Amino acid sequence: MVITHHGGQCVKVTFGDLTLVFDPISKGGTLPSVRFGADIALVSRNHNDMNGVDEVTYGEKKPFAITGPGEYEYKGVTVQGFLSKSRYGLGKGQTEAMNTVYAVKLEGMTLVHLGALADPALSSEAKEGIDEIDVLFVPVGGDGVLDAADAAKLSTMLEPRIIVPIHWSGMGKPKSLETYLKEEGEAGEKTDKLTLKKKDALDKDGDIIVITP
C-alpha cells in the first residue's frame, strides 16, 4: 500500500491495481484540482475542496463514489461512513454542514479519514463501529475543522498505530501543522509517500507521519 498526500484533505491510496482517494480536490477549490484516475472516491464534505469526483474520473477509471454515511463494499474494499459535523466553508446563514467520517478496510488494515470534522467527540455509532485503527487521517488546521488541540485529544483517544495530519497544506490556519506537532510533543517523521504493510503498522504506536504534498 502506498499513501500520498495531495494537499488539503486529499489522500491517495494505491494497492496493486486499485486506487482509492479521499476528498479529491475539485475545480474551483482552494487548491489546484487533482487529475488522476481512481477506482473508489470518498467525499467527506460536499465542498469544492473535497468533492472532485469528476477530477478522478480519468482514462479508463470511473470511480465508485461514496459521498455520505452508510456501509459499502467494492472490489474487496469495505467502507463504513459515519455522520458527523463540519463548519468548514459554510455558506451564508449556515452554522454547520454534514461531514462523513470514513473507516476503510483493505489489505488487512483499517484506515480512518475524519474528513472536515469539527466536533472533537465522535458519535457513539462511530466509536462502536471503528475497530483498531492502523492509520488515522486527522484534520489539524482549525478554520471550521478540528484545531491542533482538539485533533491531538481525539488522536490520543482513538489510539491509532499511525497518525497522518491533514488540512494543513494549502488550507487551515498558518503553522497549524507545527502547532499540532507541539501539542503532541514530537517532531513527527516526514516523508513524501508512505509505503505500508500490515506488519509495519503493527510496530507503530501512535507514531505521527507527516506526508508532504
Legacy VTK file of the C-alpha trace (Angstrom):
# vtk DataFile Version 3.0
C-alpha trace
ASCII
DATASET POLYDATA
POINTS 213 float
0.000 0.000 0.000
1.334 3.437 -0.958
-0.184 6.589 0.559
0.416 10.069 -0.854
-0.935 13.476 0.194
-2.122 15.912 -2.464
-2.754 18.961 -0.275
-5.711 19.919 1.884
-7.532 16.723 2.825
-6.814 14.835 -0.389
-5.126 11.496 0.228
-4.450 8.884 -2.461
-4.036 5.227 -1.554
-2.807 2.687 -4.115
-2.580 -1.052 -3.610
-1.969 -3.339 -6.544
-4.031 -2.124 -9.490
-6.587 -0.367 -7.270
-6.548 3.340 -6.431
-8.647 4.928 -3.697
-8.851 8.640 -2.947
-10.235 10.584 0.000
-11.552 14.117 -0.598
-10.290 14.775 -4.143
-9.948 18.486 -4.879
-12.418 19.798 -7.456
-12.189 22.603 -9.975
-12.945 25.872 -8.219
-11.403 24.655 -4.977
-8.902 26.477 -2.788
-6.091 24.327 -4.186
-5.409 23.200 -7.755
-7.672 20.297 -8.707
-6.234 16.807 -8.788
-6.011 14.831 -12.008
-5.606 11.082 -11.831
-7.801 8.023 -12.152
-9.339 6.356 -9.092
-11.424 3.226 -8.564
-13.016 4.500 -5.354
-13.571 8.151 -4.367
-14.746 9.083 -0.874
-16.122 12.569 -0.212
-16.441 13.704 3.398
-17.885 17.172 2.791
-19.754 18.469 -0.251
-17.404 21.349 -0.977
-15.138 22.061 -3.956
-12.088 21.428 -1.788
-13.242 17.847 -1.222
-15.804 16.698 -3.810
-13.808 16.354 -7.033
-15.157 13.008 -8.203
-15.054 14.234 -11.819
-11.356 15.054 -11.458
-10.514 11.434 -10.589
-12.594 10.106 -13.487
-9.669 9.723 -15.823
-8.661 7.397 -18.620
-10.405 4.058 -18.162
-11.136 4.674 -14.496
-14.579 5.814 -13.388
-14.668 5.793 -9.592
-17.231 4.212 -7.346
-18.247 7.389 -5.493
-19.092 7.339 -1.790
-20.489 10.656 -0.618
-22.162 10.034 2.742
-22.861 7.746 5.678
-23.625 4.054 5.184
-21.982 0.718 4.512
-20.327 -0.035 1.194
-18.275 -2.766 -0.435
-16.471 -2.539 -3.749
-13.713 -4.688 -5.226
-12.922 -6.257 -1.863
-12.784 -2.926 -0.034
-15.295 -2.387 2.771
-16.266 1.115 3.871
-18.322 2.457 6.744
-19.332 6.092 6.729
-20.424 7.799 9.948
-22.397 11.026 10.153
-20.632 13.943 11.817
-20.456 17.735 11.606
-18.224 20.270 9.900
-18.055 24.034 9.951
-15.686 24.318 7.020
-16.590 26.550 4.081
-20.100 27.364 5.267
-22.473 29.396 3.138
-24.332 32.461 4.310
-26.682 31.642 7.176
-25.222 28.147 7.701
-23.999 27.168 11.157
-22.841 23.649 10.306
-22.651 21.152 7.458
-22.678 17.391 7.085
-19.348 15.605 7.295
-18.709 11.886 6.925
-16.022 10.030 8.858
-14.874 7.008 6.854
-13.453 3.725 8.127
-11.974 1.710 5.251
-10.748 -1.871 5.479
-8.302 -3.138 2.897
-5.258 -5.399 2.848
-5.994 -6.391 6.448
-5.697 -2.794 7.641
-8.163 -0.163 8.821
-7.779 3.405 7.568
-9.908 6.123 9.183
-10.271 9.508 7.470
-12.003 12.105 9.643
-12.711 14.462 6.749
-13.562 18.068 7.630
-14.586 17.099 11.149
-15.274 19.986 13.532
-16.674 18.108 16.533
-13.935 16.657 18.789
-16.322 13.972 20.060
-17.293 11.197 17.650
-20.806 9.745 17.666
-21.460 6.603 19.693
-22.122 4.802 16.399
-18.679 5.737 15.112
-16.977 4.743 18.359
-18.696 1.349 18.294
-18.176 0.785 14.575
-14.486 1.615 14.344
-12.130 -1.145 15.438
-8.392 -0.873 15.869
-7.091 1.891 13.616
-3.912 1.327 11.650
-3.823 4.771 10.004
-5.768 7.844 11.165
-6.011 10.888 8.882
-6.843 13.799 11.180
-7.535 17.443 10.224
-5.453 19.838 12.314
-5.973 23.227 10.681
-8.830 24.836 12.589
-10.895 27.237 10.459
-14.026 25.062 10.506
-12.310 21.747 11.296
-10.526 20.442 14.391
-7.819 22.727 15.684
-4.461 21.401 16.849
-5.508 20.882 20.484
-8.750 19.040 19.673
-7.002 17.000 16.963
-4.373 15.908 19.486
-7.017 14.916 22.060
-9.034 12.901 19.545
-5.892 11.252 18.148
-4.962 10.116 21.655
-8.457 8.820 22.392
-8.690 6.759 19.189
-5.283 5.102 19.799
-4.252 4.638 16.151
-0.979 2.989 15.235
-0.120 5.768 12.774
-1.384 9.363 12.665
-1.242 11.367 9.427
-2.153 15.066 9.817
-4.242 16.624 7.021
-5.837 20.049 6.388
-2.613 21.940 6.998
-1.181 22.235 3.486
-2.886 24.885 1.354
-5.722 25.359 3.849
-6.194 25.793 7.566
-4.606 28.344 9.880
-0.948 29.312 9.409
1.566 26.956 11.069
-1.228 24.589 12.111
0.981 21.537 11.489
3.721 22.934 13.728
1.138 23.723 16.414
-0.264 20.201 16.227
3.172 18.584 16.499
3.897 20.786 19.514
0.620 19.648 21.118
1.661 16.037 20.536
5.144 16.739 21.837
7.039 15.275 18.913
8.548 16.282 15.607
6.880 13.574 13.523
8.501 11.647 10.712
8.360 13.427 7.348
8.111 11.651 4.001
6.763 12.318 0.513
4.985 8.943 0.440
4.176 6.251 2.966
4.706 2.663 1.853
2.994 0.413 4.366
2.295 -3.243 5.067
0.304 -4.635 7.980
3.431 -5.888 9.730
4.906 -2.380 9.528
1.803 -0.886 11.141
1.901 -3.395 13.995
5.262 -1.973 15.072
3.792 1.517 15.482
2.058 3.048 18.483
0.644 6.496 17.828
3.532 7.429 15.520
2.977 10.699 13.628
3.962 10.594 9.964
3.741 13.841 8.002
3.224 13.110 4.308
4.297 16.200 2.389
2.388 17.046 -0.802
LINES 1 214
213 0 1 2 3 4 5 6 7 8 9 10 11 12 13 14 15 16 17 18 19 20 21 22 23 24 25 26 27 28 29 30 31 32 33 34 35 36 37 38 39 40 41 42 43 44 45 46 47 48 49 50 51 52 53 54 55 56 57 58 59 60 61 62 63 64 65 66 67 68 69 70 71 72 73 74 75 76 77 78 79 80 81 82 83 84 85 86 87 88 89 90 91 92 93 94 95 96 97 98 99 100 101 102 103 104 105 106 107 108 109 110 111 112 113 114 115 116 117 118 119 120 121 122 123 124 125 126 127 128 129 130 131 132 133 134 135 136 137 138 139 140 141 142 143 144 145 146 147 148 149 150 151 152 153 154 155 156 157 158 159 160 161 162 163 164 165 166 167 168 169 170 171 172 173 174 175 176 177 178 179 180 181 182 183 184 185 186 187 188 189 190 191 192 193 194 195 196 197 198 199 200 201 202 203 204 205 206 207 208 209 210 211 212
